[in-house]
Amino acid sequence: MSELQATITTLVHETIKSSSGREVELTAETPLLDTGYLDSLTLLRLLAELQEAFGIDLDVTDVTEDAFATPGAIAKAARVCPGAV
């Protein structure tokens, strides 16, 4: 797992925990949408956290099912966003 994937996986974990109170085990390949870990409210919080942590400018077109399917997919999407790390 790359450093970016590890950082995003931790950020996703913390966002899920603060949003839902659930303690979840995540890897870079853990499904987030299919498991229900990311609901609409948690996704909005995660977007805000990603923008704050990495200074990336996410457009609504960047928020796709594929881009947020796993922490690894989020890391891949973050690399190509304006202002990306």
Rosetta blueprint (number, residue, H / E / L):
1 M L
2 S L
3 E H
4 L H
5 Q H
6 A H
7 T H
8 I H
9 T H
10 T H
11 L H
12 V H
13 H H
14 E H
15 T H
16 I H
17 K H
18 S H
19 S H
20 S H
21 G L
22 R L
23 E L
24 V L
25 E L
26 L L
27 T L
28 A L
29 E L
30 T L
31 P L
32 L L
33 L L
34 D L
35 T L
36 G L
37 Y L
38 L L
39 D L
40 S H
41 L H
42 T H
43 L H
44 L H
45 R H
46 L H
47 L H
48 A H
49 E H
50 L H
51 Q H
52 E H
53 A H
54 F H
55 G L
56 I L
57 D L
58 L L
59 D L
60 V H
61 T H
62 D H
63 V L
64 T L
65 E L
66 D L
67 A L
68 F L
69 A L
70 T L
71 P H
72 G H
73 A H
74 I H
75 A H
76 K H
77 A H
78 A H
79 R H
80 V H
81 C L
82 P L
83 G L
84 A L
85 V L
